[in-house]
């Protein structure tokens, strides 16, 4: 939200009050500073009689993270919800003298000038990371009298800003206006399904605004040298998170807001959907599955989209008896084929659903301030919304899902959760504006907890569309309603990379696009991208996505990339473990891996899949692709050809090809199985080495087994922590197989 008319003037009707100086500072024994800052210089006692006065509280939840809480009026009723943050043991240091008041946590300090003009600096190791100066922090009122708190943090020359959720515009947010506000806007607008009030910079720090409601960001836009954020509130907290690297920033941000659960291995295989408005029954479903089997296309999950329920009944969680007269028998037959089952749900209850009357009588549906049930006709006639702020409503909703789990369902696609009204009264008294974004967290946590309870830790997985800060704990998320175009394929990738830079470890998208039907060429290009993503799903709106409906080559392309992904499972699942334990995404923007390479700062049409594989999707029928290779000699994973960087590369690929390069000095574990994702990944694994230099030592975890590869001169020596398991070591065309019971291998390179 913009408040100024250029640099010198305020917009018509806007008033502003900015901290001018520090009146007093109080340090507490708990390691906090409280500062009172008048918004006019104190020259005489007469200046002490009017306000506003800003109260600033500096505090720290964990090392290298410092928060400032800005407060105008303290009499405002504090209403939820609040983000659930995790604190870690820290020993902050507080100091203040006539010139400065300083709070230090780990390597990060915040320093406030006590005399002279207002100035706040965040420093690490003596270097200023960012600062807030004259007319940056402010109490703002618009022409309608609405009250905002605003902060502006300086952006150094060349600093790029990333994150703020799954945003489909340019990856670098500089110059953009971003409103953190849930919306169902597709993938081609400034709106987003997944809004996260956190941004990451390549200058050693990130910023998390701890406000679950609407936060408006002006990123080098209203003032081009500053990142601005504001919210309509009397109190606003933000945290500066020191890295120094982008990876370190994400580790600390996800330690604060929560790290992703580890999805089950089976979820990384291929998902096939009925699609949305297509006609289907058990015969149709069986024909798809049998068609995949006949064509030797490995399939892991089958998904039933909306019309598994009766029309105008979404959601009643009951199979449509006209097309699924024996759901338990059908699910059992599908599971005999080794498939997992997913079904579509959402938090809306249509008026015609029997659950509407039940939920209304029990008080589980969201109400208007007058006590009537909130309803409208968009999406489902007369639909209401489950009030997830009520523990009883959460239990009620969970019980409906438990019945489906008992039938044989394994996971849920948790659609929607963005269109949450404001003219309502939540059962726990939550503020409607703050609950609008936060609703998705409660919705998806409710479903995820049901799965975790009944399927066990490590077996719970969702396919979720909406999210906010903290929602990364409940994977997986997919990109929403994209179109069947190359442009939409590219915007989907930008959204996924942006989400990964916002703390989300796992992300997927509708292969081929959701709206419309892709051409065979587009479908095949999107297959390569989709199978080299965290999770892979064939899904559309009004047309089926089985490959033989496009052309026979599509069958070959799907088979090739599905089997490639399954062979890569030993590598991919370790990248998934890293997402779970460290908060680093599986699909990584290049800047995350190469923050010191300025050539990577703006790259948004390629990514790292895990730490060592570079992927550059092809966005043309003809197969022309241009991508950037960082320093070193990289190797094409499939062909073995090498490319030396740093430089831009132009290539042309047929439909069975895509730039998939291995980082120099990497060891990629490749599995022995290519028809399912959930196999013993270490059993029969081949360790492929790429460009190890003399003296290099690489540790490769694969499940419970740890491999160590060392290059000594022109010899590779490798060892396994489990001598009983078969494995192999490879360098180019050379390969050595471990003898049973030895656990050691030697491979001569000369």
Phi, psi and omega in degrees: 000132181264136179247342188252157174251090189073199185275331190265329190249157170270154176293158183302128178087350181274136171240151184219145173226125185244140174306132182255325181195171178267124176278311179205161180228135176236128177254134179258161178293341180277005178085043176230159174239136173242124185240135173252122187237105174295154181262015171216148178299141179267102181255336179208172179297336178296333179283352181270004189256351180227161181247203359287162170236129177268132172258126181240123179249122178259131185208170182217127178271342182194164180303142177071013177228124179231133179251146169242127174254119180260130182226136170260275178269130179270356183277356179296135178295128181276113180241146180285185001275174176232144171298142180270108184252149179254129178258150178237156182296130178214156179238083182290154177243131181242132176214148174203146178222197183293336186260323187218154166241131189227135171241130181238133177226112186063234180267358185258138176229149168243130184237125180247128179286127181272334179241157178078198183297154179297131180204129174236131179234137171254123186233151172222125181054038177082356181258133178285121177277311178201169184206162176233119186239212185302126179061029175264299175282136183201158171256116189240143171232137179269185184296337179268002179089003178294143188255126181233151165250137185229146172223145174233125178249134185296140173250122179291164179300127178084359180285130177253145182246136182228168172098221183068024176101195180274093183245138193262357175279198181306142183299317176281124189273355179305132181089359184256153170254122184234118174261119178280095187202117185299135178207152177259081189243014183073193183251013187241019181226181178283351178282163183213147174281332187236101185250125186229117181280055180220131172233152182242141177243165173265020180250019173098003183210161171231168181225127176244120177267113188275066180219115186283349180273207183285123173238126181257125180251132169247101187263101183051042183238296178294314169238117193288348178258010184222153168258119185250144171218147182211155178211149179278095187195166174263348180217135183217130179245136170225152180242134169262130185243118180273141181274263016275339183272160175304322177298317179298321179299315179295320178302317184283323177296316181286334171296328181281318188253352177117142181254155183295144167294159178271115179292154178294152183300325182297336183289345181276354175282187183281132174258135175239134183247158172289346193072176194277288187265010178288158179270132180205155173213189182297325180296318178296312180302313181297323179295323177296312184294319179292323177297323176294318181294315181299329182265009178057046177255107183298131180231134183250322186226135170249132184246132174261116179275190199317317190280019165289340173259164179290149177300147180065011180244009184281120000247134169240357175060029178240133178296140178296113185291343180288330182244343178229072183290341182226069185298320181297316178296319180297314180297322178296320179294322178292321181289334174296338177275004179084016183266150166264155187240131175241143174229150181280138172217166167210174185271012183262143180238110180293151182299328182282343177294137176299341179286343178296306180297321180295313180294323178296314183294329181273352180079027184263358181259144182299136184248157169280166179303334180276001177096351177281157179289133175289129179217156165204177187254002179282136180080305174220135183302126176068021187293152173241178184235135177291134180271090184285358173285346179268121176303324179294321178293321178297317179295321179297312179297318180298324181296328178292324178287326179299325178295323178290321177298322179295331178286338181127001176291142183254331184201172186229142168269107184269089183278163175062204186101007181261321185277082184248123189285166180252338183272058187221169176232110181285149186297330181265008179081012181300150177288125183302323180292320179287332182279340184306310179282325189284342183306319182299327179297313180294320180299306184288329176294321179301313182291317181297321179296324176298314180296318180296323181291318189260340178253343177099157177299134181090354179248352182279134175205141176245169163235091192253148180258315185262155182193163171212190181303133181094337181293345178299344179290346186238073183284161012251159175245144177239164195282356176089200193274093177262162180264162181275068178218159175296324179299319180287327174299318179291319180292328176297316178298317178301319179296318180294319179292322177296319179295320177299327177279005177247014174100005182263127186272337188227140184203147179218184183198164181278109182298126182092353183089151182272305182277129180085179179243125182290153169292159177305321181295313179299318180301317181291321177295321182288331176301315180299314177298314184294323181279349173252034173245171179307303179232154194227120184223132172268113185204144177213183182267292188248007180219152180289160182240022175285139194292331184290348174282349178264297171189170183292331178295329177300324177298315180296319181295315179298317179299315183299309186282331175295314180292325175299314180297319182293325175293332180275001184304322176303322177285313185295321183288333173289325174295325176294320177298323178295321175300320181290318186269334185238347181081014179269131186290154174293316178263114191243127170304146184303327182296335180291321179273333186229063184292340181267000178260106182298341177292345183264350190301321186250008185290127184221005177246017176208167183198166171262130175261102193071191186281342195234358180244124177263130179238131176234093180304152180263127185247040178205152175299321188286341178093009177286135181212139176238130181214165184253135178247120176294182186300144176111174179261113182261154184236129173296124187298321185276312187272336184084357177292153184246154177224130181254129179246179011275131175188164173273143183236137173244130181220166172232132184235142170283183186288345176268004182239155174198143175301113177225099189246148180258135180295140178297139181085009183265156170236116184256119175280125182244129186282166181266359185239136179229021179238004175197153181272337187258077177232168177294101190296332182275345185282110181080015182293148173247126178269108179267124182258147184222106171065034175292136178264163180303130180092349179293141174227126184237129175260130184236103175279136174224098185063233181271000182254138177244128177252146177233127180241128181233136171259120177244105184062237178257027181234135171260128176240133183226150178222156180237142178285350179234094184295342186280339185274137176289143178199172182217160179236132184227144172221104185063234180277347182277140180212142177230138181253137181290138172285144182303130174086355182270311181077007180231148177220147174230135181226119179277132182263336184283000000 
